[in-house]
Amino acid sequence: MAEYTISKTLDYKGLKCPMPIVKISQELPKCAVGDVVEVLSTDPGSLSDFPAWAKTTGNQVLETKQEPGLIKIYVKRLK
């Protein structure tokens, strides 16, 4: 996996589907194209929701990390 710099961390812990997707849809346009955002989530649905959302919005999930009780998703803004 290529190295990348996180430009912003979005804490969505405790939010249930579909709120993490609603929130990132509001926040990502505030970032510059090429920025990488780290999303912190506790919703297991995020594992499938974020890749599907990225595909439909033209953005990219670079990496997903699972830790006990926490999911970290790294999203790159492509457009």
PyMOL CGO cylinders between C-alpha atoms (Angstrom):
from pymol import cmd
from pymol.cgo import CYLINDER

trace = [
    CYLINDER, 0.00, 0.00, 0.00, 1.36, 3.39, -0.96, 0.3, 1, 1, 1, 1, 1, 1,
    CYLINDER, 1.36, 3.39, -0.96, 2.07, 5.93, 1.76, 0.3, 1, 1, 1, 1, 1, 1,
    CYLINDER, 2.07, 5.93, 1.76, -0.32, 8.80, 2.13, 0.3, 1, 1, 1, 1, 1, 1,
    CYLINDER, -0.32, 8.80, 2.13, -0.80, 11.79, 4.41, 0.3, 1, 1, 1, 1, 1, 1,
    CYLINDER, -0.80, 11.79, 4.41, -4.07, 12.16, 6.30, 0.3, 1, 1, 1, 1, 1, 1,
    CYLINDER, -4.07, 12.16, 6.30, -5.45, 15.66, 5.87, 0.3, 1, 1, 1, 1, 1, 1,
    CYLINDER, -5.45, 15.66, 5.87, -8.45, 15.28, 8.19, 0.3, 1, 1, 1, 1, 1, 1,
    CYLINDER, -8.45, 15.28, 8.19, -9.92, 12.76, 10.65, 0.3, 1, 1, 1, 1, 1, 1,
    CYLINDER, -9.92, 12.76, 10.65, -13.69, 12.40, 10.83, 0.3, 1, 1, 1, 1, 1, 1,
    CYLINDER, -13.69, 12.40, 10.83, -15.00, 10.78, 14.01, 0.3, 1, 1, 1, 1, 1, 1,
    CYLINDER, -15.00, 10.78, 14.01, -18.23, 8.94, 13.26, 0.3, 1, 1, 1, 1, 1, 1,
    CYLINDER, -18.23, 8.94, 13.26, -18.05, 6.51, 16.18, 0.3, 1, 1, 1, 1, 1, 1,
    CYLINDER, -18.05, 6.51, 16.18, -21.50, 5.64, 17.50, 0.3, 1, 1, 1, 1, 1, 1,
    CYLINDER, -21.50, 5.64, 17.50, -23.32, 6.63, 14.31, 0.3, 1, 1, 1, 1, 1, 1,
    CYLINDER, -23.32, 6.63, 14.31, -25.46, 3.99, 12.63, 0.3, 1, 1, 1, 1, 1, 1,
    CYLINDER, -25.46, 3.99, 12.63, -26.10, 3.51, 8.91, 0.3, 1, 1, 1, 1, 1, 1,
    CYLINDER, -26.10, 3.51, 8.91, -26.67, 5.64, 6.92, 0.3, 1, 1, 1, 1, 1, 1,
    CYLINDER, -26.67, 5.64, 6.92, -25.24, 8.52, 8.97, 0.3, 1, 1, 1, 1, 1, 1,
    CYLINDER, -25.24, 8.52, 8.97, -21.50, 7.90, 8.34, 0.3, 1, 1, 1, 1, 1, 1,
    CYLINDER, -21.50, 7.90, 8.34, -22.17, 8.08, 4.58, 0.3, 1, 1, 1, 1, 1, 1,
    CYLINDER, -22.17, 8.08, 4.58, -24.41, 11.13, 4.97, 0.3, 1, 1, 1, 1, 1, 1,
    CYLINDER, -24.41, 11.13, 4.97, -21.71, 12.87, 7.02, 0.3, 1, 1, 1, 1, 1, 1,
    CYLINDER, -21.71, 12.87, 7.02, -18.80, 12.10, 4.67, 0.3, 1, 1, 1, 1, 1, 1,
    CYLINDER, -18.80, 12.10, 4.67, -20.92, 13.22, 1.73, 0.3, 1, 1, 1, 1, 1, 1,
    CYLINDER, -20.92, 13.22, 1.73, -21.16, 16.60, 3.47, 0.3, 1, 1, 1, 1, 1, 1,
    CYLINDER, -21.16, 16.60, 3.47, -17.52, 16.80, 4.60, 0.3, 1, 1, 1, 1, 1, 1,
    CYLINDER, -17.52, 16.80, 4.60, -15.49, 15.47, 1.67, 0.3, 1, 1, 1, 1, 1, 1,
    CYLINDER, -15.49, 15.47, 1.67, -16.41, 18.33, -0.71, 0.3, 1, 1, 1, 1, 1, 1,
    CYLINDER, -16.41, 18.33, -0.71, -14.79, 20.70, 1.83, 0.3, 1, 1, 1, 1, 1, 1,
    CYLINDER, -14.79, 20.70, 1.83, -11.46, 18.94, 1.24, 0.3, 1, 1, 1, 1, 1, 1,
    CYLINDER, -11.46, 18.94, 1.24, -9.14, 19.50, -1.71, 0.3, 1, 1, 1, 1, 1, 1,
    CYLINDER, -9.14, 19.50, -1.71, -8.98, 17.01, -4.56, 0.3, 1, 1, 1, 1, 1, 1,
    CYLINDER, -8.98, 17.01, -4.56, -6.25, 14.51, -3.65, 0.3, 1, 1, 1, 1, 1, 1,
    CYLINDER, -6.25, 14.51, -3.65, -6.75, 14.84, 0.12, 0.3, 1, 1, 1, 1, 1, 1,
    CYLINDER, -6.75, 14.84, 0.12, -6.99, 11.67, 2.20, 0.3, 1, 1, 1, 1, 1, 1,
    CYLINDER, -6.99, 11.67, 2.20, -9.55, 11.58, 5.01, 0.3, 1, 1, 1, 1, 1, 1,
    CYLINDER, -9.55, 11.58, 5.01, -9.45, 9.09, 7.88, 0.3, 1, 1, 1, 1, 1, 1,
    CYLINDER, -9.45, 9.09, 7.88, -12.93, 8.00, 9.00, 0.3, 1, 1, 1, 1, 1, 1,
    CYLINDER, -12.93, 8.00, 9.00, -13.41, 6.43, 12.42, 0.3, 1, 1, 1, 1, 1, 1,
    CYLINDER, -13.41, 6.43, 12.42, -16.54, 4.29, 12.64, 0.3, 1, 1, 1, 1, 1, 1,
    CYLINDER, -16.54, 4.29, 12.64, -18.06, 1.67, 14.91, 0.3, 1, 1, 1, 1, 1, 1,
    CYLINDER, -18.06, 1.67, 14.91, -20.80, 0.68, 12.44, 0.3, 1, 1, 1, 1, 1, 1,
    CYLINDER, -20.80, 0.68, 12.44, -20.00, -2.70, 10.82, 0.3, 1, 1, 1, 1, 1, 1,
    CYLINDER, -20.00, -2.70, 10.82, -22.06, -1.59, 7.82, 0.3, 1, 1, 1, 1, 1, 1,
    CYLINDER, -22.06, -1.59, 7.82, -19.33, 0.92, 7.02, 0.3, 1, 1, 1, 1, 1, 1,
    CYLINDER, -19.33, 0.92, 7.02, -17.18, -1.92, 5.70, 0.3, 1, 1, 1, 1, 1, 1,
    CYLINDER, -17.18, -1.92, 5.70, -19.51, -2.33, 2.73, 0.3, 1, 1, 1, 1, 1, 1,
    CYLINDER, -19.51, -2.33, 2.73, -21.12, 1.13, 2.66, 0.3, 1, 1, 1, 1, 1, 1,
    CYLINDER, -21.12, 1.13, 2.66, -17.95, 3.15, 2.12, 0.3, 1, 1, 1, 1, 1, 1,
    CYLINDER, -17.95, 3.15, 2.12, -16.62, 1.20, -0.90, 0.3, 1, 1, 1, 1, 1, 1,
    CYLINDER, -16.62, 1.20, -0.90, -20.08, 1.34, -2.52, 0.3, 1, 1, 1, 1, 1, 1,
    CYLINDER, -20.08, 1.34, -2.52, -20.35, 5.07, -1.80, 0.3, 1, 1, 1, 1, 1, 1,
    CYLINDER, -20.35, 5.07, -1.80, -16.85, 5.74, -3.14, 0.3, 1, 1, 1, 1, 1, 1,
    CYLINDER, -16.85, 5.74, -3.14, -17.63, 3.88, -6.36, 0.3, 1, 1, 1, 1, 1, 1,
    CYLINDER, -17.63, 3.88, -6.36, -20.82, 5.87, -6.98, 0.3, 1, 1, 1, 1, 1, 1,
    CYLINDER, -20.82, 5.87, -6.98, -19.22, 9.24, -6.11, 0.3, 1, 1, 1, 1, 1, 1,
    CYLINDER, -19.22, 9.24, -6.11, -15.94, 8.77, -7.97, 0.3, 1, 1, 1, 1, 1, 1,
    CYLINDER, -15.94, 8.77, -7.97, -13.77, 8.73, -4.85, 0.3, 1, 1, 1, 1, 1, 1,
    CYLINDER, -13.77, 8.73, -4.85, -11.46, 5.98, -3.60, 0.3, 1, 1, 1, 1, 1, 1,
    CYLINDER, -11.46, 5.98, -3.60, -11.18, 3.89, -0.45, 0.3, 1, 1, 1, 1, 1, 1,
    CYLINDER, -11.18, 3.89, -0.45, -7.42, 3.44, -0.08, 0.3, 1, 1, 1, 1, 1, 1,
    CYLINDER, -7.42, 3.44, -0.08, -7.45, 1.18, 2.93, 0.3, 1, 1, 1, 1, 1, 1,
    CYLINDER, -7.45, 1.18, 2.93, -9.64, -0.22, 5.69, 0.3, 1, 1, 1, 1, 1, 1,
    CYLINDER, -9.64, -0.22, 5.69, -8.28, -1.23, 9.09, 0.3, 1, 1, 1, 1, 1, 1,
    CYLINDER, -8.28, -1.23, 9.09, -10.27, -3.10, 11.70, 0.3, 1, 1, 1, 1, 1, 1,
    CYLINDER, -10.27, -3.10, 11.70, -9.40, -2.93, 15.37, 0.3, 1, 1, 1, 1, 1, 1,
    CYLINDER, -9.40, -2.93, 15.37, -11.44, -4.20, 18.32, 0.3, 1, 1, 1, 1, 1, 1,
    CYLINDER, -11.44, -4.20, 18.32, -14.53, -1.98, 18.37, 0.3, 1, 1, 1, 1, 1, 1,
    CYLINDER, -14.53, -1.98, 18.37, -13.22, 0.41, 15.72, 0.3, 1, 1, 1, 1, 1, 1,
    CYLINDER, -13.22, 0.41, 15.72, -13.06, 0.61, 11.93, 0.3, 1, 1, 1, 1, 1, 1,
    CYLINDER, -13.06, 0.61, 11.93, -10.68, 3.04, 10.21, 0.3, 1, 1, 1, 1, 1, 1,
    CYLINDER, -10.68, 3.04, 10.21, -11.40, 3.86, 6.59, 0.3, 1, 1, 1, 1, 1, 1,
    CYLINDER, -11.40, 3.86, 6.59, -9.06, 5.98, 4.47, 0.3, 1, 1, 1, 1, 1, 1,
    CYLINDER, -9.06, 5.98, 4.47, -10.83, 7.82, 1.64, 0.3, 1, 1, 1, 1, 1, 1,
    CYLINDER, -10.83, 7.82, 1.64, -9.10, 9.80, -1.10, 0.3, 1, 1, 1, 1, 1, 1,
    CYLINDER, -9.10, 9.80, -1.10, -11.03, 12.61, -2.77, 0.3, 1, 1, 1, 1, 1, 1,
    CYLINDER, -11.03, 12.61, -2.77, -10.65, 12.18, -6.52, 0.3, 1, 1, 1, 1, 1, 1,
    CYLINDER, -10.65, 12.18, -6.52, -13.13, 14.78, -7.78, 0.3, 1, 1, 1, 1, 1, 1,
]
cmd.load_cgo(trace, "trace")
